[in-house]
Amino acid sequence: MKKINVRRQIIGNSIVVVVVALIAGFFWYRATLNQDTWAKTTADKQVIIGVDDTYVPMGFRNKAGKLVGFDVDLARAVFKNLGLKVKFQAIDWSMKETELETGHIDMIWNGYTITPQRAKKVAFSKPYHTGTQVLVTMNSSAIDSVQEMQGMVLGLQTGSSGQTEYNQYKSALKQYVKSTVQYDTFDKALTDLQVGRIQAVLIDSDFARYYVAHEKDPAAFHIVDVPGYPKDQYGVGFRKGDQTLLKKVNAQLTLMAKNGTLDKISEKYFGTPNQN
């Protein structure tokens, strides 16, 4: 009987130790979210940026496998001025805020739309680019308006601003759509569009126009405006505590808007001066 009681006491004490450790770990983790990591960043001389590396033209792999894009070029220019190296980390876009919170990346910079919901989790930079949500369809489907999505299947990227707006502004598009299919990347959705598994993809206008322009037969596609959605303003997402890093990036974005760097990069990828 005494042996049993001793074992029970040992097990009970072990459980208490584990619980205390978990609680301590939780509070340590929450505290790190509010820390300013600029001293560590300058010591490491590097920042890690989370991207979806299939998101043309903001961040994607070219034919040689090199990561390029509007946001990639802009980020490299910003941190070159700040004397820091940039490492781009491909992430699951639906887990982007978690990747940031857990310290796997230092910021989210990849066509990241500023929204009230996201602002609860991250600290946003000033907006530096503006886009809109559009539908990409095949010309053969004869879809020329959102009303003609009646009974059709729509592709959405999980965790995208388009998915958020689709569910938030129901009268703009959702009321017409029969059903949706979720994708982890837009390129998979656009592949399904071409083989007829879905009839449209809700996507950012910059991505849509770049993608269509670089297809073998651009005339096979059709881009449809979606009235009723607000314009998307892009920002860089930081942990709430990283105020020094945020301020330094903001200062560089302001400088590059004034000295023409933003327009130069925009001309390269969009063919027009930067829209902001």
Secondary structure, DSSP 8 states (H G I E B T S, - for coil): -HHHHHHHHHHHHHHHHHHHHHHHHHHHHHHHHT---HHHHHHHTEEEEEE-TEETTTEEE-TTS-EESHHHHHHHHHHHHTT-EEEEEE--GGGHHHHHHTTS-SEE-SS-B--HHHHTTSEE----EEE-EEEEEEGGGT--SGGGGTT-EEEEETT-HHHHHHHH-IIIIITT-SEEEEESSHHHHHHHHHTTS-SEEEEEHHHHHHHHHTSS-GGGEEEEE-TT---EEE--EE-TT-HHHHHHHHHHHHHHHHHTHHHHHHHHHHSS----
